[in-house]
Each structure stands twice: as C-alpha cells, then as structure tokens.
Amino acid sequence: MMMESRTREIKDSPGMWERIKKNSLVQGWLVLLLALFFGSALASVQLSLGPKIEMNKLNETLSKVPELVLGASRAHEMEAKNQELGIEPMTIEVNKNNKRVLYNVYKTTYNGEINGWVAKTSGQGYAGSIELLLGLDPGMELITGLFILDQKETPGLGNKIVTEQWRKQFINKPTKNRLIVVKDGADAVNEIDAITGATISSKSVSNIMNTAISDLKGQLISGQSSNR
C-alpha cells in the first residue's frame, strides 16, 4: 500500500523539465545565454565576411564610376573602343559643426581633362542605412548619375530606390537648388517623384544627395579640400 502511494506521488509530481519551464528566472537565463550564443556567432560571421564585403563594394564602385559620369551608352562605347577613364580616388575632409566628415571621392579624367566626379556617401533610410554613389559633372553643376550601393529598405516598397526607372529622374538635375521629393508629380526642375508607399525612402535618398552636394561643391571646385 505504501509503495502504491509513493508511486502515485512520483507520477503526480512535476518533472524537472516541467519545473524549469515554470521557473521564470531559469527561463530568463536561458534566453540570455541563447542571445549571447547567437550574437557571438553573428559577430564572428560579420568579422570574417566584413573585409570581403567591403572589397566587393569597392570593385562594384570602380566598375560603376564611368557610367555614373558619362552615362551608360557613352561608357559602353568607350569600353568597346578599349578607351578608359582615369580614376583617381581621394578622401575629402569636411568640417561641420566641429565634427570631421570624410567622403570617398573619385575624380575621373580623359586626355588630361576632368570628366566628372563620383562621391560615395550614406545616410539613414526608413529601415536602415542607405549607401549610394553620386555622379557629378566637372563643375558640379549637374547630377550625372545615381547608383544605390547598399540598402535595407522594405521589399516591394522602399527597395524600389534601386530601380533604374526611379534613379534616372535624378540625371541632369541642377545642383544649385536642393532636391525636393513630391507625391503628386514632379513639375519643377528640382522636384523628384516619390515612390508610391515609400516617401520616407525617397526623401532619404534625396537628402543624402543634398548633403553631399552641399558639403563637396565648394571643396572640389575651389581646390581647398584635404586630399589624402
């Protein structure tokens, strides 16, 4: 009789795993340990892939420079004739509000003459950082190209900033006035049509470009930039 009672007591009592599941303190430690484990794993992956990712971005940047300065058709024509632009990378230092901002800029030349500039710049988008390449004419009076190098915007909405159809409206826009994003159809020379459902992403790209143009225009034209 005593044996049956003891057996029933063991069966009725919760097991160790059940007790752990009901213990909020233990659950908290398990979550913390799992977070640390997966965080460390992701950090290790990022460290190992980081240099490769940056090298891929650099190669992509250099391959896009001629098109961003000359336009796709002329760049392809030069390539077919085995003609190459001279590409000189430089770092431009801009002092803003007692802070130092560095830009990677590529000066392009052909037969000893400057053909234009390509600036690499970035800023905050809707879902994360947006990194882009901005093409400018020799006098920095016109935008000659735009390429989105990296973005994390919403699929199907904000990530449409990468499409050629949206990007091409920036070409030949003058730099003397700030770019403005509108929802009801661009009429003015400095207006840009927003992507439907992604006004923030559209404005982010325009603001990043406005900032870079404002920072670099005087530096590159006047020759007072700090080149490294």
Residue pairs with C-beta under 8 A, 6 or more apart in sequence:
14 22
20 26
20 27
21 27
57 131
57 149
57 150
60 149
61 106
61 118
61 120
61 133
61 149
62 87
62 106
64 118
64 133
64 145
64 147
65 85
65 87
65 106
65 108
65 118
65 133
66 75
66 78
66 79
66 85
66 108
67 75
67 145
67 147
68 116
68 118
68 133
68 134
68 135
68 144
68 145
68 146
68 147
69 75
69 85
69 108
69 115
69 116
69 117
69 118
69 135
69 144
69 145
70 78
70 85
70 115
70 116
70 144
71 144
71 145
71 171
78 84
78 85
83 110
85 108
85 109
85 110
85 115
86 108
86 109
86 110
87 106
87 107
87 108
88 106
88 107
88 108
88 109
89 104
89 105
89 106
90 104
90 105
90 106
90 107
90 225
90 227
90 228
91 102
91 103
91 104
91 105
91 226
91 227
91 228
92 102
92 103
92 105
92 119
92 216
92 219
92 220
92 225
92 226
92 227
93 100
93 101
93 102
93 225
93 226
93 228
94 100
94 101
94 102
94 103
94 215
94 216
94 219
95 101
96 215
101 215
103 119
103 120
103 121
103 212
103 215
103 216
104 119
104 120
105 117
105 118
105 119
105 120
105 216
105 220
106 117
106 118
106 119
106 120
107 114
107 117
108 114
108 115
108 116
108 117
108 118
109 115
113 138
114 138
115 138
116 135
116 136
116 137
116 138
116 144
117 135
117 136
117 138
117 140
117 216
117 220
118 133
118 134
118 135
118 136
118 145
119 133
119 134
119 136
119 212
119 216
120 131
120 132
120 133
120 134
120 149
121 131
121 132
121 134
121 208
121 209
121 211
121 212
122 129
122 130
122 131
122 132
122 150
122 208
123 129
123 130
123 204
123 207
123 208
123 211
124 130
124 204
125 151
125 152
125 153
125 158
125 200
125 201
125 204
125 205
126 153
126 154
126 158
126 198
126 200
126 201
126 204
127 152
127 153
127 154
127 158
128 151
128 152
128 153
129 150
129 151
129 152
130 148
130 150
130 151
130 153
130 161
130 201
130 204
130 205
130 208
131 148
131 149
131 150
131 151
132 146
132 147
132 148
132 149
132 205
132 208
132 209
133 145
133 146
133 147
133 149
134 143
134 145
134 146
134 209
134 212
134 213
135 143
135 144
135 145
135 146
135 147
136 142
136 143
136 144
136 175
136 213
136 216
137 144
139 221
140 175
140 213
140 216
140 217
140 220
140 221
141 174
141 175
141 176
142 172
142 173
142 174
142 175
143 170
143 171
143 172
143 173
143 174
143 175
143 209
143 213
144 171
144 172
145 170
145 171
146 167
146 170
146 171
146 205
146 209
147 167
148 161
148 162
148 167
148 205
151 158
151 159
151 161
151 162
153 159
153 161
153 198
153 201
154 198
154 201
157 195
157 197
157 198
157 201
158 195
158 198
158 200
158 201
159 201
160 166
160 195
160 198
160 201
161 167
161 195
161 198
161 201
161 202
161 205
166 193
166 195
166 202
169 186
169 192
169 193
170 179
170 192
170 209
173 179
173 189
173 190
173 192
174 189
174 190
175 213
175 217
177 189
177 190
178 190
178 210
179 190
179 191
179 192
179 206
179 209
179 210
180 188
180 190
180 191
180 192
180 206
181 191
181 192
181 193
181 194
181 199
181 202
181 203
181 206
182 191
182 192
182 193
182 194
183 194
183 199
185 193
186 192
186 193
192 202
192 206
193 202
194 202
194 203
195 201
195 202
216 225
218 224
219 225
